[in-house]
Amino acid sequence: MALTRDQKTKQVESLKSNISKQKSVIFVDFAKVASKDLFSLRRNLKEAGCNLKIAKKTLVRIAFGQSNISFWSKIKESIPGQLALVFGIDDEIAPARIANTFAKTQENFKILGGIFENRFIGRERVLILANIPTRNELLNRLVGSLASPMARFVRVLDRIRENKK
């Protein structure tokens, strides 16, 4: 069913508002993915502070053009089917991580590329971003590596004290 002019205008405005709030955008092809699976993806994205928008390619091109982000010439060759945008509002890496996890379970869901730090990045770079550990994981590793030598030192002192008794 074709969209009316008002519907197209509203969709472009909605895309522009998401573009203005985004920290990163991931472009995905979701052709032949069941709608119940897309709903579960939307739920996971919403929990992580992200947003999934499905739009016509021409409306996406117009919205990005009006937002002064020009990428279309770089990505138009890699968009074979339907296009969805995964916006990272709170976290830059979460959209890539969640989309990559979903793509592993759904063979028809394909990551096409993205925008990170206002530059277009290809699929390979998005997959690299997806494999970066979360902030909490990195903090846990740091605490573990700082606490490990101290814990060993305490154990050594404890053994010395036990040997003196």
BELJO-V6524 format. One record per backbone hydrogen bond with DSSP energy under -1.0 kcal/mol. NH is the residue of the N-H (numbers start at 1). CO is the residue of the C=O. Records with the same first field share a line. If there is no record, write none. Layout:
# BELJO-V6524
NH: CO  CO
This chain:
# BELJO-V6524
8: 4
9: 5
10: 6
11: 7
12: 8
13: 9
14: 10
15: 11
16: 12
17: 13
18: 14
19: 15
20: 16
21: 17
22: 18
23: 88
25: 115
26: 86
27: 113
28: 84
29: 110
33: 30
38: 34
39: 35
40: 36
41: 37
42: 38
43: 39
44: 40
45: 41
46: 42
47: 43
48: 44
49: 46
50: 45
51: 87
53: 85
55: 83
60: 56
61: 57
62: 58
63: 59
64: 60
65: 61
66: 62
68: 65
69: 64
74: 71
75: 71
76: 72
78: 75
84: 28
85: 53
86: 26
87: 51
88: 24
89: 49
90: 49
97: 93
98: 94
99: 95
100: 96
101: 97
102: 98
103: 99
104: 100
106: 102
110: 29
112: 27
113: 27
114: 121
115: 25
116: 119
121: 114
126: 122
127: 123
128: 124
129: 125
130: 126
132: 129
138: 134
139: 135
140: 136
141: 137
142: 138
143: 139
144: 140
145: 141
146: 142
147: 143
148: 144
151: 147
152: 148
153: 149
154: 150
155: 151
156: 152
157: 153
158: 154
159: 155
160: 156
161: 157
162: 158
163: 159
164: 160
